[in-house]
């Protein structure tokens, strides 16, 4: 299950970037996202049986807090950011690398400070290599 979960995330992210890149430029971004979110809403409803609930749907809704709303806002930021980046001419081969490496590096202090995570010296070396890779990826030479 451990490997399946990350594989699902990788495949989902791969398809996400391909579909964002090929979204027609003459379609209004927000109209495209309305269709996208309607599709994901229907799919999420259909997937509910795969994740059994210990209480009723109504009780689960009561447990939802501000985090779900904040996540929705963040998702719109990701969606609009990538769509506009691709429309502005970012290459699919570079946009995700630049964004994901930058986010990964920024999340290191977040993990350390807010979530009390621990990382090893090998992890620190990997972070430095990621930062070097980010610089090299954006190098105009």
Secondary structure, 3 states (H helix, E strand, C coil): CHHHHHHHHHHHHHHHHHHHHCCCCCCCHHHHHHHHHHHHHHHHHHHHHHCCCCCCHHHHHHHCCHHHHHHHHHHHHHHHHHHHHHHCCCCHHHHHHHHHHHHHHHHHHHHHHHCCCCCCHHHHHHHHHHHHHHHHHCCCC
